[in-house]
Amino acid sequence: MLKVKNVSKSFGALKAVDGVSFEVHEKEIVGIIGPNGSGKTTLFNLIMGVYSIDGGRIEFQGKDITKYPPHKRCHLGLGRVHQIPRPFL
């Protein structure tokens, strides 16, 4: 369903994401973990089209969406929800 293949993104000399590859299949749950500054948010921004990738490709439902803008990815059914922590409710 979602394939991330050798995706990279740099900001100047800083390599925020360097050759990341993984697949997420239908009905599969996958976690992305790492310390602060490890590129998790950048990776999600690349998947959603917020940032353009420097290298690699992203496929969703068998289509290469690497160059699709965020709204077109949304129309395909790819979405993102931000966490709103509420520890004392």
N, CA, C and O of each residue as an XYZ file, in Angstrom:
356
protein
N       0.822     -1.190      0.000
C       0.000      0.000      0.000
C       0.869      1.259      0.000
O       0.685      2.126     -0.855
N       1.826      1.380      0.953
C       2.760      2.507      0.981
C       4.172      1.954      0.904
O       4.560      1.104      1.705
N       4.937      2.439     -0.063
C       6.342      2.043     -0.196
C       7.201      3.296     -0.195
O       6.990      4.213     -0.989
N       8.164      3.320      0.701
C       9.151      4.390      0.766
C      10.471      3.745      0.375
O      10.933      2.820      1.043
N      11.079      4.228     -0.702
C      12.267      3.575     -1.252
C      13.458      4.527     -1.286
O      13.493      5.463     -2.084
N      14.430      4.279     -0.414
C      15.710      4.990     -0.415
C      15.528      6.512     -0.396
O      16.218      7.232     -1.118
N      14.604      6.993      0.426
C      14.257      8.413      0.478
C      15.292      9.190      1.286
O      15.720      8.761      2.357
N      15.683     10.343      0.745
C      16.667     11.206      1.396
C      16.204     12.656      1.343
O      15.521     13.072      0.407
N      16.593     13.420      2.372
C      16.327     14.858      2.414
C      17.420     15.526      3.225
O      17.733     15.102      4.337
N      17.998     16.574      2.657
C      19.020     17.357      3.351
C      18.571     18.804      3.442
O      17.854     19.309      2.579
N      19.006     19.449      4.497
C      18.827     20.886      4.671
C      20.233     21.455      4.804
O      20.821     21.435      5.885
N      20.762     21.959      3.703
C      22.163     22.380      3.697
C      23.055     21.166      3.896
O      22.930     20.175      3.176
N      23.958     21.240      4.875
C      24.877     20.127      5.155
C      24.242     19.059      6.049
O      24.819     17.987      6.232
N      23.060     19.342      6.608
C      22.400     18.400      7.523
C      21.566     17.383      6.748
O      20.636     17.754      6.031
N      21.899     16.108      6.892
C      21.091     15.033      6.286
C      20.013     14.654      7.292
O      20.284     13.945      8.261
N      18.801     15.120      7.065
C      17.704     14.853      7.995
C      17.164     13.440      7.819
O      16.819     12.782      8.800
N      17.087     12.969      6.573
C      16.639     11.613      6.243
C      17.630     11.088      5.210
O      17.884     11.742      4.198
N      18.185      9.913      5.464
C      19.268      9.404      4.613
C      19.009      7.961      4.190
O      19.360      7.028      4.912
N      18.399      7.778      3.030
C      18.213      6.448      2.459
C      17.223      5.563      3.194
O      17.464      4.365      3.347
N      16.115      6.130      3.651
C      15.107      5.361      4.391
C      14.229      4.567      3.420
O      13.745      5.100      2.421
N      14.035      3.285      3.735
C      13.162      2.412      2.943
C      12.302      1.569      3.874
O      12.795      1.035      4.867
N      11.015      1.450      3.552
C      10.116      0.546      4.271
C       8.828      0.413      3.477
O       8.565      1.188      2.558
N       8.032     -0.575      3.844
C       6.718     -0.788      3.238
C       5.687     -0.953      4.341
O       5.973     -1.531      5.389
N       4.497     -0.445      4.102
C       3.362     -0.651      4.992
C       2.255     -1.257      4.139
O       1.816     -0.665      3.154
N       1.814     -2.444      4.533
C       0.778     -3.154      3.786
C      -0.595     -2.873      4.387
O      -0.699     -2.409      5.522
N      -1.640     -3.153      3.628
C      -3.008     -2.935      4.080
C      -3.250     -3.643      5.409
O      -2.863     -4.798      5.587
N      -3.891     -2.941      6.336
C      -4.249     -3.420      7.675
C      -3.040     -3.669      8.572
O      -3.182     -4.280      9.631
N      -1.871     -3.217      8.179
C      -0.662     -3.359      8.987
C      -0.453     -2.077      9.790
O      -0.710     -0.980      9.295
N       0.010     -2.219     11.016
C       0.317     -1.079     11.870
C       1.828     -1.040     12.058
O       2.443     -2.032     12.450
N       2.418      0.119     11.774
C       3.869      0.282     11.859
C       4.169      1.513     12.696
O       3.495      2.535     12.565
N       5.171      1.423     13.552
C       5.610      2.561     14.349
C       6.951      3.075     13.859
O       7.814      2.296     13.453
N       7.120      4.373     13.899
C       8.400      5.009     13.574
C       8.902      5.613     14.879
O       8.284      6.528     15.423
N      10.023      5.102     15.381
C      10.546      5.594     16.653
C      11.973      6.095     16.474
O      12.683      5.685     15.555
N      12.371      6.977     17.357
C      13.729      7.503     17.342
C      13.815      8.704     18.259
O      12.791      9.266     18.647
N      15.022      9.101     18.607
C      15.197     10.245     19.504
C      14.829     11.561     18.819
O      14.655     11.615     17.601
N      14.716     12.611     19.617
C      14.455     13.942     19.062
C      15.528     14.277     18.029
O      16.713     14.022     18.247
N      15.108     14.843     16.915
C      16.054     15.247     15.883
C      16.500     14.143     14.950
O      17.421     14.341     14.157
N      15.862     12.977     15.027
C      16.299     11.844     14.202
C      15.652     11.813     12.814
O      15.997     10.956     12.001
N      14.724     12.727     12.529
C      14.141     12.810     11.195
C      12.738     12.240     11.051
O      12.242     12.114      9.931
N      12.087     11.892     12.160
C      10.743     11.298     12.079
C       9.737     12.265     11.454
O       9.017     11.890     10.529
N       9.681     13.482     11.940
C       8.741     14.465     11.408
C       9.081     14.807      9.965
O       8.185     14.957      9.135
N      10.356     14.931      9.664
C      10.769     15.189      8.282
C      10.308     14.061      7.373
O       9.838     14.314      6.264
N      10.437     12.821      7.829
C       9.985     11.674      7.038
C       8.485     11.769      6.755
O       8.060     11.560      5.619
N       7.683     12.081      7.766
C       6.241     12.231      7.548
C       5.947     13.395      6.599
O       5.046     13.300      5.766
N       6.695     14.483      6.718
C       6.513     15.609      5.796
C       6.857     15.220      4.361
O       6.226     15.707      3.423
N       7.836     14.361      4.182
C       8.178     13.867      2.846
C       7.068     12.976      2.296
O       6.687     13.099      1.132
N       6.555     12.086      3.129
C       5.480     11.184      2.698
C       4.237     11.980      2.297
O       3.564     11.637      1.325
N       3.936     13.035      3.042
C       2.737     13.827      2.768
C       2.940     14.903      1.704
O       1.982     15.571      1.317
N       4.182     15.081      1.221
C       4.435     16.060      0.175
C       4.651     17.473      0.668
O       4.681     18.408     -0.131
N       4.803     17.647      1.979
C       5.084     18.974      2.533
C       6.471     19.424      2.081
O       6.663     20.587      1.726
N       7.443     18.499      2.093
C       8.791     18.744      1.573
C       8.983     17.884      0.332
O       8.427     16.790      0.238
N       9.762     18.372     -0.613
C      10.136     17.545     -1.763
C      11.360     16.716     -1.376
O      12.209     17.167     -0.607
N      11.439     15.503     -1.916
C      12.552     14.627     -1.565
C      13.755     14.930     -2.455
O      13.609     15.357     -3.601
N      14.944     14.701     -1.903
C      16.182     14.886     -2.664
C      16.522     13.637     -3.470
O      17.155     13.731     -4.521
N      16.108     12.475     -2.987
C      16.393     11.227     -3.677
C      15.435     10.146     -3.233
O      14.862     10.225     -2.147
N      15.259      9.134     -4.067
C      14.360      8.030     -3.758
C      12.982      8.246     -4.353
O      12.779      9.115     -5.201
N      12.032      7.429     -3.887
C      10.659      7.541     -4.389
C       9.669      7.069     -3.343
O      10.007      6.315     -2.431
N       8.439      7.531     -3.499
C       7.345      7.162     -2.609
C       6.199      6.663     -3.478
O       5.792      7.330     -4.429
N       5.681      5.480     -3.140
C       4.550      4.902     -3.866
C       3.397      4.680     -2.895
O       3.603      4.286     -1.747
N       2.182      4.938     -3.371
C       0.980      4.694     -2.582
C      -0.039      4.020     -3.484
O      -0.369      4.538     -4.551
N      -0.531      2.887     -3.066
C      -1.498      2.088     -3.829
C      -1.003      1.817     -5.254
O      -1.776      1.863     -6.211
N       0.288      1.536     -5.376
C       0.874      1.197     -6.664
C       1.213      2.368     -7.572
O       1.701      2.159     -8.683
N       0.963      3.607     -7.121
C       1.260      4.794     -7.926
C       2.474      5.511     -7.359
O       2.622      5.628     -6.143
N       3.336      5.987     -8.238
C       4.472      6.806     -7.817
C       3.941      8.202     -7.498
O       3.535      8.937     -8.398
N       3.946      8.563     -6.213
C       3.418      9.861     -5.787
C       4.537     10.821     -5.389
O       4.282     11.857     -4.775
N       5.766     10.477     -5.738
C       6.931     11.256     -5.324
C       6.775     12.742     -5.626
O       7.160     13.577     -4.807
N       6.230     13.081     -6.759
C       6.116     14.488     -7.157
C       4.707     15.056     -6.972
O       4.447     16.194     -7.362
N       3.802     14.284     -6.387
C       2.437     14.770     -6.167
C       2.435     15.835     -5.067
O       3.148     15.685     -4.075
N       1.649     16.905     -5.220
C       1.487     17.878     -4.140
C       0.614     17.281     -3.023
O      -0.082     16.290     -3.243
N       0.654     17.882     -1.830
C      -0.106     17.331     -0.699
C      -1.591     17.105     -0.982
O      -2.134     16.076     -0.581
N      -2.262     18.039     -1.662
C      -3.705     17.882     -1.888
C      -4.016     16.679     -2.778
O      -5.047     16.031     -2.600
N      -3.140     16.376     -3.726
C      -3.371     15.226     -4.595
C      -3.171     13.923     -3.817
O      -3.883     12.947     -4.054
N      -2.215     13.900     -2.897
C      -2.002     12.721     -2.043
C      -3.224     12.503     -1.156
O      -3.639     11.368     -0.924
N      -3.792     13.593     -0.668
C      -4.996     13.512      0.165
C      -6.161     12.921     -0.625
O      -6.907     12.096     -0.098
N      -6.326     13.330     -1.868
C      -7.407     12.796     -2.712
C      -7.263     11.299     -2.953
O      -8.253     10.617     -3.216
N      -6.033     10.779     -2.866
C      -5.809      9.337     -3.015
C      -6.133      8.567     -1.732
O      -6.218      7.339     -1.742
N      -6.314      9.307     -0.619
C      -6.631      8.660      0.649
C      -5.499      8.650      1.651
O      -5.608      8.020      2.703
N      -4.413      9.339      1.342
C      -3.275      9.416      2.255
C      -3.475     10.623      3.158
O      -3.676     11.735      2.670
N      -3.424     10.418      4.464
C      -3.670     11.506      5.392
C      -2.756     11.468      6.592
O      -2.014     10.510      6.806
N      -2.826     12.520      7.361
C      -1.981     12.655      8.548
C      -2.793     13.356      9.627
O      -3.518     14.313      9.355
N      -2.662     12.870     10.847
C      -3.341     13.475     11.991
C      -2.279     13.821     13.023
O      -1.446     12.985     13.373
N      -2.312     15.043     13.501
C      -1.341     15.470     14.505
C      -1.826     15.095     15.900
O      -3.020     15.160     16.196
N      -0.889     14.707     16.744
C      -1.211     14.336     18.125
C      -1.471     15.596     18.939
O      -0.730     16.574     18.842
N      -2.524     15.564     19.737
C      -2.811     16.650     20.666
C      -2.787     16.047     22.069
O      -3.786     15.487     22.520
N      -1.644     16.161     22.764
C      -1.550     15.541     24.093
C      -2.436     16.258     25.111
O      -2.467     17.487     25.167
N      -3.154     15.475     25.911
C      -4.013     16.006     26.970
C      -3.847     15.109     28.196
O      -4.733     14.311     28.497
N      -2.729     15.230     28.902
C      -2.427     14.270     29.968
C      -3.319     14.351     31.205
O      -3.395     13.374     31.950
N      -3.997     15.472     31.456
C      -4.738     15.613     32.707
C      -6.232     15.808     32.498
O      -6.854     16.604     33.201
N      -6.811     15.102     31.551
C      -8.263     15.206     31.342
C      -8.981     14.042     31.956
O     -10.207     13.963     31.878
